[in-house]
Amino acid sequence: MQYALMSFQTDFTMRPDDLAREVEARGFESLWFPDHSHIPASRRTPHPQGIELPKDYWHILDPFACISAAAAVTQRLKLGTGVLLVCERDPITTAKQVATADFLSNGRVLFGVGGGWNLEEMENHGTDPKTRWRLVRERVQAMKEIWTKPAAEYHGEMVRFDPIWMEPKPTQKPHPPIFLGGHGPKARQRVVDYCDGWIPIPGIKGEDVASGAADLRERARAAGRDPASIAITVFWAPEDRATIDGWERSGVSRVIFGLPGAERDAMLPTLDRLASFASGKA
């Protein structure tokens, strides 16, 4: 089991470079950064967990800037987007950002993607929420072409471009692993169709990790994929050994603990406690 952390980096929390140093020093495998370009002031779309939206969401720093800052001060720590809202981002520009980050970090990028939940946010980017998953699929497929072909082109329903040159290619071959965040059978089928891993959040929309993992394996076999080739990473994992051990038996290979938005002095005790739990000393 790999242990990782996720942090909402903002203008009032511990800096991503300082945080990354501390996370690597405590032996965690990876650090993940979420993505929101903005939050519409209307607040028409409720938070998926039914809570009042924390201000972290509209103070959040850009994940690629965080990855660059973190990569510059670490050697082993993997760095992920958790998750990047590709339905709100141009695929050619995003392919360049991912490839550059992977190149500069010497192959340490983990590429988490998703379709998002805030409908007004998508609409502000010109994305129709009803078709966002088709858009996610085409943008991911187009980025794969850019990362793996000398002269890439893509001609889909929603993403189209003639042959282009883009270098450098990612350090990881054929590209950084792509993890899709989502819930339910449709999300797991998307993982099988065009991704390398699944990111569930336990309890969201009734998601049960163990049964979802079993369903994912069956879908992989039906599609002719080796189930072992699809990694499962659980977001917002609880500090509960029995739960995590059960997930590991069901095929989960990584759990991610959420960090509170806090300054350095308030963050370090949380890091120490989670590191003790991950090492089995808690």
Secondary structure, DSSP 8 states (H G I E B T S, - for coil): -EEEEEE--BTTS--HHHHHHHHHHTT-SEEEE---S---TT--S--TTS----THHHHB--HHHHHHHHHHT-SS-EEEEEEEEGGGS-HHHHHHHHHHHHHHTTS-EEEEEE--S-HHHHHHTT--GGGHHHHHHHHHHHHHHHHH-SSEEEE-SS-EEEEE---S--SSSS-S-EEEE--HHHHHHHHHHH-SEEE--TTGGG--HHHHHHHHHHHHHHTT--GGGSEEEESS--S-HHHHHHHHHHT--EEEEEE-S--HHHHHHHHHHHHHHHHT--
